[in-house]
Amino acid sequence: MRKLLLILMCAGAAQLAHAQWMAGLSLVNTAIWPQPDLTVPVPATTAAAVRQDKPAPPLLVPGAPAVQANARALAVKFPAAERAKIEQAFVQSMDVYGQLTRKLDIPQRDMAASLAAFIVGNYMALNETDVPDDVFKAVAAQLRRQAHLREMGTRVRSDQLRTLYEQSAMVGTFMALTWKSQQSAPQPPQVWANVRDAARANLQTVLRTDPSRLRLDDTGMHLAR
């Protein structure tokens, strides 16, 4: 996402990502994950991650967009005085995510790419590091190959898929922007600690393992021993 972040800075969108807004954001309290549970398996070794099966077709989310409604659903978890600004920040984050997918020739409404954005954005904030576009694409390709994700199209309602797709993209992009904002305008240590705690909780919810073990590279994602 390094190239994406440069685009965002030029557009001024990163100014929306004030770290203090993130103090309470985690999937534990935003509850965007539909049932059944969406635990994302992560290979335990780089060797497992690097195995390249035949590219899998994307799971495309059906139905019309509901960006404003999903942004509002996320924003309602924040203090009332901040909700309007945060809702707009999530809407713009979704727009930025769309810029990224178009730039990288990723199909619109690709569920794997949205989950990859969520994982990558939270990883960036937690580990205070940028992630190149090629790594983001590798994580998305890895997720597309997972049978667990491909089966979602038949076992999860279309409205739940749309919610998962949009809110994952919003939160992941917002976290990436928040990290970029932290680089240019550092927040007080306790505020930034809250952001990292939120990123850790988000990843824990999805991966069901210790996020400190997660590694992202050009093979995709894997767990450190």
N, C-alpha and C positions, 0 to 999 in steps of 0.2 A: 504493500500500500504506500510505498515511499513516494511514487509519482503522484498518486492520488492526493496525498497530503500536501504536496506542492500546489496542486490545482486548488485545493481548499483554501490555502493561505492566500492565494491570489484572489479568490472570490470573496474572501472575508468571512467565510462561513465558520472558521475556527473561533471567531470572536464569540459565537454563541455557546461554545463549550466551556463555560466557566466551571472549574473543578468543584466549587462549593455546591453546585447543584447536584453533584453526584453522590453526596454523602449517604443518601438512603437508597440508592438504586442498586437493586440486585434482583435476580429472577426469583429469589426466595419470596420477595414481597410484591413483585409485579405479576407473578403467576401467569406468564404467557404460554407455558408449555401445555399443550392439550393432552388429554388422556387418549390412548394409553401412553405410558411413560416413554420418553424419548432419550434414553441414555445413549450417548454416542460412543461406540467402541473405539479405543485408541490402541494401535499396535504397541507391543511392549519393547520393540527394538527397531533400530533404523533399518535393519535388513528386512523386517516385515513390511515396513512402510515403503521401501523402495521397490518391492515387487510390483510390476506393472501388468495388471490384467488388461484385457481389451477395454478400451474406453466405454463407459456405460452411458446410455442416453439419460438426459436430465429428467428429473421429476418436475414438471411444470405445474405451478399452482393455478387451479382454475378460478374462474369468477372475476368480477370487477374489483378494482382496487378499493381499499377503504383506509387510505393513508391518514386522513384527518381523524377518523374515529380511533384508529389504533394509536396514533400519537396522543390523543386525549386520554386514552385508557392508561398509557404509561405515565402521563403527566399527573394524573389524579393521585398518584402515590406520593407526590411531593407536597410541601406546604402550599396552602391556597394562594398565597401572595406570589408564588413563583410559577404557578401552573401555566399561565398563558404564555410566558416566555419559553418555558420548557417544551410545551406542546409545539410551538413554532420551531424550536431547535430540533425536535424529532422529525417534524415534517421536512425541514431542510436537510437533515441527515439522510432521509429516504431519497431525496433528490440527488444528493451527493453519491449515494450508493448507486443510483441509476447511471450517473456519469461514469462511475468506475466500471460497471458491467458493460456499458456500451463501448468504452475505451478498450476493454480487454476482450471484446467479442464473446461475452458470456450471454447465453440466452436470457431474455427477460423472464422473470418469475421462476428462476431456477432455484429450487429449494436447497440444494447442496451449496450453492454459492452464498445464499443468505446465511446458512448455518456457519459456513466458513468465515464470513464477515464477522459474525458474532464471536467466534472463537478467536480470530486474529485480533479484533479490536480489543477484546478483554485481555488477551495475552500481551498486547502492546502496553496497556496501562499497568498491568500487574508487574511486568518485567522492565518497564521503562525503556522500551526499545522500539525502533521502527521495523517493519516487516516488508520486504520487497514484494512487488506485484507477482513475481513468479512463484513465490512461496504461497501467497494467497491462492493462486490458481492451482497449485499442487494440492493444497488442502481441500479445495472444492472438488477436484477430480477424485481424490481419495474418498471423499464422502459419497460421491455419486456411485462408486463401486460397491458401497456397503448395501447388502441385501436389506438390512434393517431400515435404511432410508427409502430404498426403492419400494418397499412394501407399504410405506405410509399412504401411498395413493389409494390403496384399497381399504385400509383400516382406520383412517382418520377422515373425519368429515371435511368437506371442501372449505367451509367457513373457518374451521380450526386451522387448516393448512394455510389459509390466507393470513390469519392472525399471526401464526408462527413465522411465516415468511417475512411479513412486513415488520413485525416487532423485533425479530432477530436482526434484520438489516439495520433498523433504526438504532438499536442499542449498540450493536457492534461498531457502526460508523461513528456514533456519538462518543463512544469510548476512545476510538482512535483520534477523533478530533480533540477530546479532552486531554489526551496525552500530548498532542501537538501544542495545545494551548499552554500546557504546563512547561514545555520547553521554552516557549517565548515569554511567558508571564507566570513564573512559579507561584504557586499557592503556599500558604503557611503549611508547615510540616504535618500538622494534625489533619488539615483538610485533605491534603494529598494522601495521607494514610487511609482516610475514609474511602477515597476513590479506589485505592488498591484493594482495600477490603471488599468493596463492591465487586470489583473485577474477579477477585478470588472466589467469592460466593457464586457469581455467575458461572464461572468455569466448573466449579464443584457441582453445581446443579446439573449441568449438561454431561460432564465426563464421569461423574461418580468416582473420582479418584483425586488424589492430592494434586492440585494445579501446579505446584512447584516442580513436579516431575515432567510436566509437559514441555516438549521441545518442538519447534517448527523449523523446518529447513526445506531445501528444494525437493526432498522426497515426500513432503507432507508433514504429518504430525506423528509423533511417537512419544513413548514414555522413557525417561531416563531410568536407569537401574538404581 
